Amino acid sequence: MNLYPLALRLAGRRVLVVGGGAVATRRVPALLAAGALVEVVAPELTPALRAHADAGRLAWHERRFAPSDLDGAWLVQVAVDDPAAAAQVSAAAEEQRIFCVRADDRAAATAWTPAVTRHGAVTVAVTDDGDRRRALAVRDFVAAALEAAPAAEPATTAGHVALVGAGPGDPELITVKGRRLLAQADVVVADRLVPGMLLGELRPEVEFVDAAKIPYGPSAAQEEINRILVEHALAGRFVVRLKGGDPFVFGRGGEEVLACVKAGVPVTVVPGVTSSIAAPALAGIPVTHRGVAHEFAVVSGHVPPESPQSLVDWGALARLHGTLVVLMGLKNLARIAERLIAEGKPADTPAAAVQEGSTDAQRVIRGTLGSIAAVAAEAGIRPPAVVVIGGVVETLA
């Protein structure tokens, strides 16, 4: 059978989904993303579909299908296990000349859903003649090729800045969107916590600016970084500010956004996987755990507790029943521990330090609030390191 490939513009058009089970759960998100006016006819819905209905993203008719449900529909997706019921829907769709996708019997359908991959503005759909595994394999091959290929720069990126979170250190933990924007960049401004493998993937013509933000060492002034971002963007370039972790978790991303906005430069923010959660997780420490911690706080430790510049309420943190995560606090760890204990935190509270989480250099040491500074010093733990304080440290140990 020769198929005629076609892309449908469904925005603002009514699409009927018959069935509220697992298949419908997989199909509905793409329809919603396409802007379709989705209506689901089913006696019951999965929790995921019910959440869409409760949020007003789709209309749910809590009953079985009736032929009149097709009135005004542009497309119908049949996602039921009952062949007789599915045949009733497709027959009614045939009468009204509405294309019908059937999950139970592709041979009886008038339309098929392909295996799809998306890369920016590019959408690739792979159809098959029943060999779904082959279609998925081709799709994955194409997806990998799109990721590796230099991307054509969309017009909307000219004179634009993107703040991209690179994640905690493993280059595979950057988001798909972050990697895609990085492949489009004319200029990349990166700090030392960015995975080096990501920089190795840059196109040869990309201008690279090393912000060299080494803790307690030489660093480019934030004002200079702001100036570089604005200057290149105003010259019509697409600038990616690549930051370790998440741009807005102690990354001064807010200052960079404000500088761009003041200069009239459009900004896109791409969140990243923050080390405050990822590093403990990869060390076998969940920041929350049932019956142990129902809350967690993330605090910067780059300023000692006694400093007038400190904005941290250490007394409140000492009363915290959950988990305390300290970033950039290795240098001041002894004073932080002393202050927490002085404020009432038990000295025997479990504690751990995770060095360079998610990388080949990851190291984990454990102790108590009273001993963690000495244990870290003896073990030679160095920045970047994440310190975790609370009962969760022993949960999976």
NORPE-V881023 format. One record per residue. N is the residue number from 1. OMEGA is omega as a letter, one per 20 degrees, with the letter a starting at -180 (999 if undefined). NEAR is the number of other ideal C-beta (glycine too) atoms within 8 Angstrom. D_CENTER is the distance of its C-alpha to the mean C-alpha in Angstrom with 1 decimal. Layout:
# NORPE-V881023
<<N	OMEGA	NEAR	D_CENTER> <N	OMEGA	NEAR	D_CENTER>>
This chain:
# NORPE-V881023
<<1	r	3	40.1> <2	r	3	38.8> <3	r	6	35.8> <4	a	4	35.3> <5	a	6	31.7> <6	r	4	30.5> <7	a	6	27.4> <8	r	7	27.6> <9	a	6	26.9> <10	a	12	26.4> <11	r	7	25.3> <12	a	6	27.8> <13	a	10	29.5> <14	r	9	30.2> <15	a	15	28.8> <16	r	13	30.2> <17	r	16	28.5> <18	a	16	31.1> <19	a	13	29.8> <20	a	12	27.3> <21	a	11	26.3> <22	a	6	23.7> <23	r	9	24.4> <24	r	16	24.0> <25	r	10	20.8> <26	a	7	19.4> <27	a	14	21.2> <28	a	14	20.6> <29	a	7	17.0> <30	r	8	17.9> <31	r	13	21.0> <32	r	12	19.4> <33	r	6	17.0> <34	r	10	20.4> <35	a	7	21.9> <36	r	13	24.4> <37	a	8	26.4> <38	r	13	25.8> <39	a	14	28.5> <40	r	18	28.6> <41	a	13	31.9> <42	r	15	31.9> <43	a	6	33.8> <44	r	5	30.6> <45	r	10	26.8> <46	r	10	24.1> <47	a	6	22.2> <48	r	7	19.2> <49	r	15	21.6> <50	r	10	23.4> <51	r	8	20.4> <52	a	12	20.2> <53	a	13	23.9> <54	a	6	24.0> <55	r	6	21.5> <56	a	5	23.9> <57	r	7	21.7> <58	r	12	24.3> <59	a	8	28.0> <60	r	12	29.2> <61	a	9	32.9> <62	a	6	33.7> <63	r	6	36.3> <64	a	7	37.3> <65	r	9	37.3> <66	a	7	40.2> <67	r	8	41.1> <68	r	5	41.0> <69	a	12	37.2> <70	a	12	37.1> <71	r	6	38.9> <72	a	4	36.9> <73	r	13	34.1> <74	a	8	33.0> <75	r	15	31.3> <76	r	15	31.4> <77	a	15	29.2> <78	a	15	31.2> <79	r	12	29.2> <80	a	12	32.0> <81	a	4	33.7> <82	a	7	37.2> <83	a	7	38.8> <84	r	6	41.5> <85	r	11	39.1> <86	r	16	36.9> <87	r	9	40.1> <88	a	10	41.2> <89	a	14	38.1> <90	r	14	38.3> <91	r	8	42.0> <92	r	10	41.5> <93	r	13	38.9> <94	a	10	41.3> <95	a	7	44.0> <96	r	9	41.9> <97	r	4	40.6> <98	r	11	37.0> <99	a	8	34.8> <100	r	15	33.7> <101	r	13	31.0> <102	r	11	32.1> <103	a	11	30.0> <104	a	9	33.2> <105	a	8	35.4> <106	a	7	34.1> <107	a	4	37.7> <108	a	8	38.6> <109	r	12	35.7> <110	r	7	36.1> <111	r	8	32.5> <112	r	8	29.9> <113	a	6	26.1> <114	r	9	25.0> <115	a	12	22.3> <116	r	10	19.7> <117	a	11	17.2> <118	r	7	15.8> <119	a	10	15.4> <120	a	8	15.4> <121	a	4	18.7> <122	r	7	19.9> <123	r	8	20.0> <124	a	12	21.9> <125	a	9	23.6> <126	r	12	25.7> <127	a	10	28.5> <128	r	10	30.8> <129	a	5	34.1> <130	r	5	33.1> <131	a	7	31.6> <132	a	8	28.0> <133	a	6	27.2> <134	r	8	28.4> <135	r	13	26.5> <136	r	10	23.2> <137	r	8	24.3> <138	r	10	25.1> <139	a	13	21.8> <140	r	9	19.9> <141	r	8	22.5> <142	r	11	21.9> <143	r	11	18.1> <144	r	8	18.8> <145	r	8	21.4> <146	r	11	19.4> <147	a	10	16.8> <148	a	5	19.8> <149	r	6	21.9> <150	a	5	22.2> <151	r	9	20.8> <152	a	4	23.2> <153	r	9	22.4> <154	a	8	22.1> <155	a	5	24.6> <156	a	5	22.1> <157	a	10	20.8> <158	a	9	24.3> <159	a	10	24.8> <160	r	13	21.1> <161	r	15	18.9> <162	r	15	15.2> <163	a	14	13.7> <164	r	15	11.0> <165	a	18	9.5> <166	a	16	10.6> <167	a	16	9.7> <168	a	14	12.7> <169	r	12	15.0> <170	a	9	14.4> <171	r	10	13.8> <172	a	4	12.0> <173	r	10	9.1> <174	a	15	8.1> <175	r	11	5.5> <176	r	5	8.0> <177	r	7	8.5> <178	r	13	9.1> <179	r	11	11.5> <180	r	12	13.1> <181	r	14	13.9> <182	r	15	15.2> <183	a	11	17.5> <184	a	12	18.9> <185	r	13	19.7> <186	a	9	23.4> <187	r	13	22.9> <188	r	14	20.5> <189	a	12	20.9> <190	r	13	19.5> <191	a	10	20.3> <192	a	9	21.5> <193	r	10	18.4> <194	r	12	16.6> <195	a	12	16.9> <196	a	7	20.2> <197	r	7	19.3> <198	a	14	16.9> <199	r	11	19.9> <200	a	6	22.1> <201	a	7	20.4> <202	r	11	21.3> <203	a	6	24.1> <204	a	4	27.5> <205	a	4	28.1> <206	r	10	25.1> <207	a	8	26.3> <208	r	9	24.7> <209	a	9	25.1> <210	a	6	24.8> <211	r	11	24.3> <212	a	9	25.4> <213	a	9	24.2> <214	a	8	25.9> <215	r	9	26.2> <216	r	4	29.8> <217	a	5	30.8> <218	r	4	31.2> <219	r	8	28.5> <220	r	8	28.3> <221	a	6	28.9> <222	r	9	26.0> <223	r	6	28.5> <224	r	8	28.9> <225	r	13	25.2> <226	a	12	25.1> <227	a	9	28.2> <228	r	10	26.9> <229	a	16	23.8> <230	a	13	26.1> <231	a	8	28.9> <232	r	12	27.0> <233	r	16	25.3> <234	r	9	28.7> <235	r	7	30.1> <236	a	6	28.0> <237	r	10	25.4> <238	a	14	21.7> <239	r	15	20.4> <240	r	14	17.2> <241	a	15	17.0> <242	a	12	15.1> <243	r	17	14.6> <244	r	15	14.0> <245	r	17	11.4> <246	a	12	10.1> <247	a	16	12.6> <248	r	8	13.7> <249	a	10	14.4> <250	a	7	17.8> <251	r	11	16.9> <252	r	7	19.3> <253	r	13	16.9> <254	r	7	18.7> <255	a	9	22.0> <256	r	17	20.8> <257	a	11	19.6> <258	r	8	23.0> <259	r	12	24.9> <260	r	15	23.5> <261	r	9	24.1> <262	a	6	27.6> <263	a	9	28.3> <264	a	4	27.2> <265	r	13	24.3> <266	a	7	21.3> <267	r	12	17.9> <268	r	9	14.3> <269	r	10	11.6> <270	a	13	8.2> <271	r	8	6.5> <272	r	16	6.4> <273	a	13	6.9> <274	a	12	10.2> <275	a	15	13.4> <276	r	13	14.8> <277	a	10	13.1> <278	a	14	12.4> <279	r	14	15.9> <280	a	17	17.8> <281	a	10	16.0> <282	r	11	16.9> <283	a	11	20.3> <284	a	7	20.7> <285	r	13	20.4> <286	a	9	18.3> <287	r	13	18.2> <288	r	11	19.4> <289	a	9	21.7> <290	r	3	24.0> <291	a	3	27.4> <292	a	9	26.4> <293	r	13	23.9> <294	a	5	22.7> <295	r	9	21.3> <296	r	11	20.0> <297	r	10	20.3> <298	a	8	18.9> <299	r	11	21.7> <300	r	10	22.6> <301	a	14	25.8> <302	r	8	26.7> <303	a	10	29.6> <304	a	8	32.1> <305	a	11	32.8> <306	a	6	36.3> <307	r	7	35.3> <308	r	3	36.0> <309	a	5	32.8> <310	r	9	30.7> <311	a	3	29.0> <312	r	9	28.1> <313	a	5	30.1> <314	r	11	30.8> <315	r	8	33.2> <316	r	7	30.6> <317	r	14	28.3> <318	r	12	31.3> <319	a	8	31.7> <320	r	11	28.1> <321	a	6	28.3> <322	a	11	24.8> <323	r	15	22.8> <324	r	13	23.0> <325	a	16	20.6> <326	r	14	22.2> <327	r	13	20.6> <328	a	11	23.1> <329	a	13	25.9> <330	a	13	27.6> <331	a	9	30.5> <332	a	12	31.2> <333	a	15	30.5> <334	a	8	34.1> <335	r	10	34.7> <336	r	15	31.5> <337	r	13	32.7> <338	a	8	36.2> <339	r	12	35.2> <340	r	14	33.2> <341	r	13	36.2> <342	r	6	38.5> <343	r	11	36.6> <344	r	7	37.0> <345	a	11	34.2> <346	a	6	35.9> <347	a	8	36.3> <348	r	7	35.7> <349	r	11	32.1> <350	a	14	30.0> <351	r	16	28.0> <352	r	15	26.1> <353	a	16	24.9> <354	r	17	22.2> <355	r	13	22.8> <356	a	11	20.4> <357	r	15	17.9> <358	r	13	16.2> <359	r	9	18.9> <360	a	3	22.4> <361	a	6	23.9> <362	r	13	22.3> <363	a	9	25.1> <364	r	10	25.3> <365	a	11	28.4> <366	r	9	29.3> <367	r	12	32.0> <368	r	10	32.7> <369	a	15	32.2> <370	a	9	35.8> <371	a	9	35.4> <372	a	17	31.9> <373	a	9	32.9> <374	r	9	35.9> <375	r	12	34.1> <376	r	15	31.4> <377	a	8	34.2> <378	a	6	36.2> <379	a	8	33.4> <380	r	5	32.7> <381	a	11	29.0> <382	r	6	27.8> <383	i	8	24.9> <384	r	10	22.0> <385	r	12	22.2> <386	r	14	20.6> <387	a	17	23.3> <388	a	17	22.9> <389	r	15	25.8> <390	a	15	26.5> <391	a	11	27.5> <392	a	16	24.2> <393	a	13	25.2> <394	a	6	27.8> <395	a	10	26.0> <396	a	5	25.2> <397	999	6	27.6>>
